[in-house]
Amino acid sequence: MQTITAYIGAAIAEIAGCFAFWAWLRLDKPVWWLVPGMASLALFAYLLTLVDSAAAGRAYAAYGGVYIGASLAWLWIIEGVRPDRWDVSGVIICLVGATVIIVGPR
C-alpha cells in the first residue's frame, strides 16, 4: 500500500511541477510559478525514495506506468481534454507492465 501511495503522490508532484514550468514558458504565467514547481519536483524525488525496492531502476520503471495514468487523468481533470480510446488503451498496457514489475517474483 505504501508503494502505491508513494507512486500516486510522486506522479501528482511530478506532473504539477512540470506543469508549472510549462505554464511559465508556454502560457505566459509569471516567473514565480517556478518556485512551487521546483518544490513539487523535489517532493516527487523524495516520494520515489519511499518505494521499497532493492533497485532504483526497477522502482522507476514501475512508476512509469503510474505516471502515464496520472498524466492522462491530469489531461482530463485539469486541462479539460478527455483522453481518447488510444490513450486509455495505452495506459492499460503500461499499468499491466508496471504491475508485472511490482509484483513479479524475484
N, C-alpha and C positions, 0 to 999 in steps of 0.2 A: 504494500500500500504506500509506503514511503517513496518507493521508486516512481510510482505513477504520479503521486502528488508533486514530487520534485520535477518530473518531466513536464507536467502541465504548467507548473509555476514558471519553470525555465522558458517554456515556449511563449507564454504570455509576456514575460520580461524581455525576451529577445525581440519579439515582434514589436512590442511597444517602443523599445529603444531604437530599433531600426526605422520604425515609422517616424519617430521624432526627427531623425536625420533626413528622411525622405521629405517630410513636411517642410523642413527648413530649406532644403535645396530645390524641391520641385513645386511646393505650394506657397512659397514666399512667406513662411512663418518666421517670426523673429529668432535671432540667434540664441536667445535664452532657452529655446526649446531643446538645445543640445545638452543642457545641464541635467534635466530629468532623463533624457535619452541615455546619457553616459551612465547615470546611476542605475538605470534599468538594465543596461548591458552588463554592469558589474554584478548586479543581483543574479542575472542569468548565469554568469560564470560560476558564482558561488553555489547556486542551486544544483548545478550539474555535479559539483563535488560531493553532494549528499547521496548520490546514487551508489548503492552497494555493488561494486563491480571490481574484479581483480585487474581489469584492463580498461583504461580510459577510452581507448578506441572503440571497444565494444559498447560502452555506455553511450558514447556519442553516436554510434551507428544506430542503436536502437532509438535514441532520441530523435533521429532524423524523421522517422515515421510520425512521431507525435507532433513534431514541428510542422510537418506538411498539413496534418489535420487541423492544427491550431491556426495555421496561416489561412486556410480556406474558411474557417469559422470567422476569423478577423475580416476577411474579404466580405463576407455576408453581413456580419453584425455591425462592424464599424464603417466599412466603405459602402455598404448597401448594394453590393453586387452579388447576386445569387450564383453559387457555383453550378456549373452545368454537369451533365452526366459523365463527361470525361474527367472532370475534376474529382467527382465523387468516386468514380472507378479507380482513378489513380491513387487516391488517399486510402481506399480499402486495400489495394495491393501493398502500399507502403506500410500500413498498420499490421497487415499479416506478416510482412517481413520483420518488422520491429518486434512483434510477439515471438516469432521464432528465435530471434536473437536473445530476447529477455529470458524466455522460459526453457530454451533448449538445454538438454542435459550436457553437462561438462565433465 
